[in-house]
């Protein structure tokens, strides 16, 4: 099951990374940092929601790229960021 998620996260990030490297990175990030990163992702997702549904594939890909850029700016592999957010999203739901 994890392999399928990692395949999806690699596709979303447009930068395939080996599963072991993603898992190592996820395991190396302390929880306070995970919280910061997830809040950044939530903010971006909220902004995307305010702009409305993507009208075409290009806009959809642009949204995924914005999430990937958060990871890159923060020194986290985009695929690892997607995995961290997926694993922790329930903690941030209102």
C-alpha positions in Angstrom: 0.0 0.0 0.0 2.8 2.4 0.9 4.4 1.8 -2.5 1.2 2.9 -4.3 1.1 6.1 -2.3 4.8 6.8 -3.0 4.2 6.2 -6.7 1.4 8.8 -6.6 3.4 11.3 -4.6 6.3 10.9 -7.0 3.9 11.6 -9.9 2.5 14.7 -8.2 5.9 16.1 -7.4 7.2 15.4 -11.0 10.5 14.3 -9.3 10.6 10.5 -8.7 12.6 9.7 -5.6 13.4 6.2 -4.3 11.0 4.9 -1.6 13.8 4.4 0.9 15.0 8.0 0.5 11.5 9.4 1.0 10.9 7.3 4.1 14.3 8.2 5.6 13.5 11.9 5.1 10.0 11.6 6.6 11.4 9.8 9.6 14.1 12.5 10.1 11.8 15.4 10.4 10.7 16.3 13.9 7.0 16.7 14.7 7.2 20.5 15.3 8.6 20.8 11.8 6.0 18.5 10.4 3.4 20.8 11.9 4.9 23.9 10.3 5.1 22.2 6.9 1.6 20.9 7.1 0.2 24.3 8.0 1.9 25.7 4.9 0.3 23.1 2.8 -3.1 23.7 4.3 -2.7 27.5 3.6 -1.9 26.8 0.0 -4.8 24.3 -0.4 -7.2 26.9 1.1 -5.9 29.5 -1.3 -6.4 27.1 -4.2 -9.9 26.3 -3.0 -10.7 30.1 -2.9 -9.6 30.3 -6.6 -12.1 27.6 -7.5 -11.8 24.3 -9.2 -9.1 23.9 -11.8 -10.6 24.5 -15.3 -8.1 22.3 -17.1 -5.2 19.9 -16.6 -2.6 22.8 -16.7 -4.3 24.5 -13.7 -4.4 21.2 -11.8 -0.7 20.6 -12.4 0.1 24.1 -11.4 -1.7 23.5 -8.0 0.4 20.4 -7.4 3.5 22.3 -8.4 2.8 25.0 -5.8 2.7 22.3 -3.1 6.0 20.8 -4.4 7.6 24.3 -4.3 6.7 24.5 -0.6 8.8 21.4 0.0 11.7 22.7 -2.2 11.7 26.1 -0.5 11.7 24.5 3.0 14.4 21.9 2.1 12.1 18.9 2.0 11.6 16.5 -0.8 8.2 17.2 -2.4 7.3 13.5 -2.3 8.2 13.5 1.4 6.0 16.6 2.0 3.0 14.9 0.3 3.5 11.8 2.5 3.9 13.9 5.7 0.7 15.8 4.9 -1.2 12.7 4.1 -0.1 11.0 7.3 -0.9 14.1 9.4 -3.9 15.7 7.7 -6.4 14.4 10.3 -4.5 16.3 13.0 -5.3 19.6 11.3 -9.0 19.1 10.4 -11.4 21.4 12.2 
